[in-house]
Amino acid sequence: MTLRCSPPLGLALLVLVSTACKKEDPMAELEKSAAAMEKAPAAPADGAVDANPGPAPAEQVKKAIADFKAGKMEDAVTRLQLLRGQSVMSPEQRMALQDNIASVMQEVYAMAQNGDARAKAAVAQYERMQTAR
């Protein structure tokens, strides 16, 4: 029995496998994102003006990185989730942030699965914030 697939399906499978095997350091990705956010002007995606914008997105990402590196995963996850809800980012910044949050959460879930209590608390916090929306 021979397994055959069409060229487009084969290409899609190759891309999926190559991207799934790529293990990026979530903190390195967040640091790149923070640097990009500093360079790009922050603008609300929908044209609305935030009455209380708070710290700049790049600052929030840097604080999340510091929290994560200090082992304060719950604080880092909370900060990233709150940043996700801010409207002071450009669409490009928001997309980069979404990708980076996914990368960080993948790392946190893996650590939680390996028994890390701080990661388990961060996962619980993340899930509470997701369902509270």
N, C-alpha and C positions, 0 to 999 in steps of 0.2 A: 504494500500500500504506500503510495507516494503522496505527500502533502504538497499541494501547489497553491500559490496565492498570486493574485494579480500584482503587477508592478506598483500601483498606487498603495495597495494594502501592504505590500512588502516594505515600501518606503516609510509608511506611517508606523509600522511595527518597529522598524530600525530606529526611527526618531524616538519613539516611546521608550525603547530599551536603552538607548544611549543617554537620554535625559534622566531616566529612572536610576541609572547606575552612577550618575554624576553626583558626588557627595561634596557639597559646598559647605564651608564653615559658616554657620548662620551669623556669627558675630562679624566676620569679615564682610559678609553681604550687607549687614546693617550699617557697618562703618562706611561702606561705599554709598549706601543710601543717604546717610547723614551728610556726607560730603556733597553729594548731588543736590540735596535739599538746600544746602547753604548757598550753592551757586545759582540755583534757579529761584526766581522770585515766587513767593507764595501768593497764590491768588485763589479765592474761593471758586470751586468748580462750577457752582450755579450762579455766580455773580452776586450772591448775598454777602453782606458784611457782617462779620462776627462782632457783637457788641463787646465781648470780653475774650479776645483771641488767646490770651495766655502766652506762655513761652513759644518761641518759634518751633516748627516741626523738627528742624535739625537738632535743636537743643533737647527736645523730648526724646528723640532717637538716641542721642548721646547718653542721656540719663538712663534710658532703658538698657543700653549696652553696659554701662557701669554697674547697674543693679544686677544684671545677669552675671557679669564677671565676678561680682562680690557674693554670688550665691543667693541673691534675693530674687529668685525667679518669679515669685508671686508678684512682687512689685514691678518687675520688668514687663510681665504679661499684662498687668493692669494698665501700666503706662502706655503700652502699645495699643491696647484696646481703646483707651480713651483718645489717643491720638487718631485712631482710625475714624472716630466720630467727628473730628474737627473739620470745619469747612474751609480752612485757610490754606489748603494745598491745591496745587495744580493737578490736573488729571494724571500727568506723568508721575508726579510725586506720589499720588495716591496708589497708582499701579505698582510702583516700586515698593511702597510700604506694604501693600497686600502680599506681594511675593515674599518679602522678608519676614512678615509675620508668619506666613505659612512655613517658611524654613525654620524659624525659631521654634514654632510649635511642634514641628516634626522632631526636632532635637529634644524638646521638653518631654514629649510623649515617649520617646525612646528611653530617656533617663527614668521616667516614671515607671515604665514597664520593667526596668532593671532594678526597681526597688528604691529609688531616690525619693525620700520623704518630701524634700523641698519641691521636687518636680511634680510629685503627686498633688501637693497643695496648689501649685501653679495651674495644673490641669483642672482642678476643681474650681479655682477662681475663674479661669478662662471659660469654662462651661457655664458657670453662674452668670457671667457677663453676657454670654451669647444668648442665653435663654431669657435674660431680663430685658432684651431689646423690645 
